[in-house]
Amino acid sequence: ELSGFGAAPIAYGDMGGQAAGSLSQTAAIAAFNAESLLADTLYETLVPGWLFSGFMMGQVLGNVWPNVQNLLMLMIVFVFDCLPYNIAKVFTLIVPYNPAPSEGFGTSRVSARQTELIFQPRELALAWDYSSYIVMPTVAFGFFFVLSADMWKIFPVMLGWVAFMYAYHRFVTLRICKKQMHASALLVIYAEFLWGVPMAVVAAAWSFWGYRLGYNSFAQVPFAALLSVLIYFGFLLKVGALSKKHLYGEMDLDYWKVSSRMTFSWFNCNPVHVLKSLYCPESFGGPHVVARTPFFFGKEYIFDEPGGQDQPSAETASGKA
């Protein structure tokens, strides 16, 4: 397996280009064993640690344990209600929205709305998901730099990781998380650009092995990575992956038809407008949209109740607007 290995510079302690032919066979075997050990260590770090165990621990600590902790705190303070007032106040500081206990045993109460807010699911964490999809392939591609008979083993595991992450996010995450509003496409654009990092690692590994085989100098390794990134960025710009999409041929529908289908609008997402619609409609001073139901992700069903949808004011409905 060491055939031809002695004709290439060794990566460890010999980045200056010293020919490995001057090394003894023992030194070449020791260098090969060191690289093989490095590959094994990296593999054991990723599998199942970084790829699976770390992710599942994050899901347990981020989705399961907070609900268990909050339930225990609420049971102790508001159901059993057996703690002195000052200690109960400390316990509620751990609970989201800090529901206030009452002085005296058996008098503490928590409202249904407070309980709902405490146990509401977390929002989709797209930024953290994107980072994982960029960092993990980048680390896995690091195997390309190491000479080992087992370097291929990480890539079937990565294929399984991709299938696992897709299934988990498709069938689990979408059911335990609530929607999240993004005001622009910047997150997607940044993720598209950052995908050039793992591609650059592959290009750098290609040039690195050219250096070890004596075809090019080590200075060309970072150049290959940079060239790969520039080509990738140019391809994104060429195909218009980062440009705004313009849709043509759309039908110009009535506002109220669109409103009934989309549920959310500028009016019911505006807290001031909702409060004015509920408690001070005369302050509008003319035709307006009556939005008495504030919009929240996960609460769309409220708009199916009578009067839940936005409605035109009496002036608007009579055609004065």
Steps between C-alpha positions, in 0.01 A plus 500: 500500500802727529578468129575848371460653843872551540509719189269764650567762768360410840235740629610490861807699590606521133288766332813656356524240225771262626487184291383195685744291300766607746299351781559148605232240453438505874439874497261464205305231681487714815369797299238282333390362838473854639270603216294185537465568872395857426230373262372253759489771768311737275254226407438408863445868579234536232329162540279502691610812690473808283269352240237329716554509877558875518197574285269276702626643830429846365145396409441352845640804682324745267159337453437240771676614816364861506142365500581251776671769708219752454238237587683411820534866600131571436392188687711591803399867513138504378362147546661380822548865612705392798793741486550824693425806287862617464620156391208464257600832340848361437354186340282702263803696379609180326166472317447702178282811541551471880142437625471666842403288803276631776579535867348231717478128445237379255438841339738501201337481158626500142272597212433288192664766280815501711516121487456509124787745460724296729450178303489648152735320259820666394537658159673328210871564540597522134822689569630221727388231255682669214820522704490126568451419132813701414729412791445122499581444129800731534640294787425172321680620187807541721552125451620576148823641645593184688658186358309207643349177373183584696443858387198392290303381803380847596312556176243216531445631853453852361243362255315346794529832687341686209211250487457519879501881508251520215261253664534665843434850375226390262301286743603620848625859498208632296262354757667617821601851389295799397549710191747784495469819299799614295490852362740429214686226313838596651525179703464287187744720308763475775454121515541472123824696514636313801448168322808604307705417813463119485548516122823693558619229740457239224694718254774559759529125561536440126786751481648370825540152356654648189757660729566175685553318170738771381279653227469848649618714790327541835427866419249381240283327764330818635487635145296195392258555790458869412452423132233244588309756706517759223376251239215397729400861571513579130276202426245618758492845343483357148197280563325777694472296820535815710284737296144593587233295330237685299172321441302592193146423398357527851130577534408826670264372769280696737670586830237326710531176305875500555452589867264208559753258351824638650364561854780737604513859382670826584199592713473194726881487539499860625429501878397868501249450219351194674464688829335794326263265318399343831482792738506825305360456146387862485864610504539388136283790392374338180503182293743242627567128541364349820757252634390373841704177496878533537697259286739252661658194342331196644177695562369501144196297606359804683434663164257217416269614778218749422640851485859379507594621152578861416187685397425830327365774721143619453622797294708275278221246452251774403730616221606832649870416471 
